[in-house]
Amino acid sequence: MTHITSEPEIQSTQNCMTDLRAFRKCLGHYGTGVAVVAAKVDGQRCGMTVNSFSALSLSPPLVMWSIRNESSARSFFATAPHFSVNLLAADQVDVSGRFAQSGGDPFAPGGWSPGEYDEPLLDGAAASLSCSLVQIVPGGDHTIIIGQVVSYAHTDRTPLLFVQGEYRVSAPHPQNKTITASLQPTPGVAGASLMRLLSTVASQWIDEFDIDSAAENLTRSQSRALAWLGEGPQTLDALRINIGLTDVDLDEDVHGLIALDYVQQIDSHTFSLTSLGHAKREGMAFRIHQFEETKLAQFDASRILAFRQFLDSLLEK
């Protein structure tokens, strides 16, 4: 396997004032979980997707999260005496998208129940915490909300992750001794877990290809936006659900594509690719095809076809 390394691009912290997008991209290298914070005040419910959740203290049990000062929900959560933090499971991308988009009632489809203090608890979450508001702390362009955990619950469900502007699913690292041992065939068993094998190969391929994709001069989320827009005109909410970005991030990425003449705005909510954008998308698709062909060159074509058919059949199930 060929490894390509490059010197990191040094950015002065003074540049953060003029290049917030570059600063946010830097922070995006720190992977987080995905949570929905929810509360109910005077009969009104409010919920939003965040990845700023963090543990603060074990004794007393304190947690924290932050919300943009410009957010319309800031005053709601700043006064809510209780709130829940729902750590989403890997199969809840649609839930994350629903609570990340603007407008509408994300609770309308159901899938939640009231907690002890009437705070909404989402069904199917990997874990949930019910909290009492303790303190509100100013934090630059954000407000930090600290809560004390009064009850919690967790399951064995795989958590949903968010890294470098996209959803991820956790997989055991190959260097873990216990994982390395578990990858070895077990007597009476056909071999290693198929799920683990597929996950490991996919992660290795994605990481290896992303090294080359830097030459595209696009962020990963912008590349994904181009791919979705290639299917036809999309609203920001549709893109948000599919890509998983917050309002500010998505707006900046899409307008960055407009500045590059890859995307055009049809109306106040809808965007589509320009002819240059279609050419860019086709070029990226060709590079992906070349990468796959290189990785599969050593294998017989009939085996590759059989494997594709096998994966297609799994998706149909």
Secondary structure, DSSP 4 states (H G I P E B T S, - for coil): ------PPPP--GGGGGT-HHHHHHHHTTS-EE-EEEEEEETTEEEEEEES--EEEETTTTEEEEEEETT-TTHHHHHH-SEEEEEE-BTT-HHHHHHHHSSSS-TTTT--EEE-TTS-EEETT-SEEEEEEEEEEEEETTEEEEEEEEEEEEE-SPPBEEEETTEEEE----TT-HHHHHHTS--TTS-SS-HHHHHHHHHHHHHHHHHHHHGGG-S-HHHHHHHHHHTTS-EEHHHHHHHH---HHHHHHHHHHHHHTTSEEE-SSSEEEE-HHHHHHHHHHHHHHHHHHHHHHTTS-HHHHHHHHHHHHHHHH-
